[in-house]
Amino acid sequence: MTRINKPISHKAHYFVFIFVIVVLVAQSITTSVSINKSAASFQSGDIIFQSSQSTQCKAVQLATHSKYSHCGIIFIDKGFTFVYEAVQPVKYTPFKEWIKHGKDSKYVVKRLKNASTALTPAVLTKMKTVRDKYIGKNYDLYFDWSDDKIYCSEYVWKIYKQAVNLEVGKLQKLKDFDLSSGPVKDKLKERYGNHIPLDEIVVSPQDIFESELLETVYDGY
């Protein structure tokens, strides 16, 4: 016996359409509420991590065996949440704008375990002083450890070291990372030619992420 498929009525199409719209709106509201709720719970000094899709970020992820390729430090200024970051140039970015730069807008936030006692108003003021002295500096494409130029994880690490005397993340040398993959080799060749500074001191987003001094307060992955 031949089965005859009845065409879907206009009414059925209408209900399917309404259902899809409701689902999309619900997802949007859920995401917005999640972002706003977490942003409201952040504190000055929190460290935020994300991944992006540039060729450099891909090389960083491969070399450090991490999904995180960029990080910044959160400060609440006059009731507004900003992420201070070393890009080109070093600057501060509104929180909602910052997370949009990451892959799928996903991010993780970590906090000093004893932040409630260690990050006093006086300490936070000192952190802001250190933070601000780097504003406007150029991004360091060569990952040099001097203060002339600066990259993202170096910026976060130095704020904590210089203002709080804490090392949030283990310092390594460039040669300690996994430099074996093609994208990493290509990026090193592009930047340094045949003179790769293997003994240069480096700190990666993953080094900071793994610091025993920190705890996760938000995980959007």
N, C-alpha and C positions, 0 to 999 in steps of 0.2 A: 504494500500500500504506500502510495506517495504522500509524504508529509507536506502540507502546505503551510509555509511560514506567514503568519499574519503580519502586515506592516504595523510598525509602532505608531500609535496615534499621536496627534499633535499634543494632546493632553499629557501623554507619557513623556514626550520630549520636554515639555514644560517643567514637569516635576523633576526630571533628571537635571535639567539646567539649574533649577532652584537649589537642588541638593548640592551640586558642585560649588555654586556660589557660597552657600552656607559653610561648606567645609573649608574653602579658601579663606573666608573671612575669619572663621574660628582659628585657623592656623596662624593668620596674621596677628590676631588679638593675643593669642597665646605667646607668640614670639615677642611681641611688644611688651606684654606684661612681664615676661621673663627678663628681658633686658632692663626695663625700668626698675623692677624689683631688685635685681642684683646691683645695678648702678647705685641705687639708693643706699645699699649696705656697704659700699666701698669706703675706704678710708685713705687719707693721705699717707703715702709711703707704700701702698699696695703695688705689687709688680704684676703686669699684665702681659700675656703671651699670645701670639697668633702665628699663623702661617700664611704665606702668600705664594704667588706662582711665578715670580720673576726667575730668570736663570740663576742669579746669584743666590736667591733664597733656596732654590732646589739644590745647589751645590752645598750650601750650609747644612741643609737637612741630611744630605748624604754623608758629609764629612763628620757630622756630630751624631748621626744615627737618631735623629729627632724629628718629630713632626712640627716643631716650633722653629721658626726662622727669624722672628722679630719679637722684640719686647720693649716695654716702656714702663714708666713709673707714674702712678696716679697721684694727683693732688686735687684737693677740693679748694677752689678759690672763689670766695664770695658766694657760696652755695652752688657753684657750677663744677662739674666733674671734668677734668682735663687729663689727657695722657701726654706726658712730656717724653719726647722721643728724639733719638738721633737719626734723622733722615737728612735730606738736603734742602735747607740747612737744619741744624738742631732747632726744635721748636716745640710748642705745645698745641695739641689738637683736641677739639671737643670730643668727649667720650664716644658719642653715637657715631660721629664721623670716623673716628679711629677704627672702630670695630668693622665698619663697612669695607675697610681696606683689606681685611683678612679673607682668606678662603672660606666661603659660605658664611661669613660673618661670625665664625666661631672663635672663641677665646677662652683662656683660663686665667684666673687671678689668684695670686699667692700673697700671703701676708707673713710678716715676721711673727714667730710664735709668741713672743713676749711683747708685742707691739703696744699693748695697753700700758706697760710700765716703761718700756725703752724709748718709745716715740713720744716724749713729753712735748709740750708746746715749745719749749726752748730748743729741743733737738730738731723739731720740725722746722723751726725758723732757720736753723743752721743748714738743714737739708735744702731749703728753698734758696739760701744764699749760694750754696755749691751748685745747685740745679741751674740757677740763673746765669752763672758765670760762663756756662757753655752755650747759652742761647745764641743762635746766629752763627756758630762755628760750622765749618764745612763737614760734611759726612766723610769719614775715613774709608776710602775704597781699599786701602792697603792694610788695614787692621794693624796700624802702628800703635804702640802703647803710649806714645807721647800725648800731651794735651792739646797739641796744635790742631788736630782734627780728631773726630771721635765717632765711633760706631755704636749701635744701639745697646748691646749688652755691656760694653765698656762704660757707657754713660750711666746706666743703672748701677753697675758695680762701684764706680768711683763716687757716686753720690753717697752710697752707704758707707764706703770706706772712709771718705774724707769728712763726712758729717757725723757719722755714728760710730766710726772705728770698727765696723763689722765687715767681714768679707762674705758676701752672699754669693757663693759660688767658688769653686776651686779654679785657680789660674792654671793654665796649661801652656805648652809651647805648640806652635803650629804643627810641628812634626808628630805631636801626640794624637792628632785627629786622623781619621781614615781618608787618606788622600789618593786612594787607589782607583776610584770610579772615573769613568770618562768625563762626565760633566765637571767634576772637581778638578781634574787635570787640565781641562780646557780653560776653566776660570783662572786657575793659578798661572797658566801660560799667558793668558790674556793680560793679567795684572803685573806679573813679575818677569816674564820672559824666561830666561834660563837661570835667573838668580833669585830663587825662592827663599825667603828668610825663615828657614825651618825652626830657628831658635827664638823667633819672636814670641813674646808673651801674648797670650790670647785668652779671652773669656767668651764663651758662646752662650746663647740663650738657654741651651740645655744645661750648661754648667750651673747657671743661676737657678734654673727650674729644679735641679736635683739637690740644691742646698738643704742641709739638715736644719738650717735656721728658719726655714719657711714651712708654712702649711697652706693647703689649698682651701680657699674660701668660696670659689665658684669655678665650676668646670662645665663649659658649654659644648664640649666635644662628645 
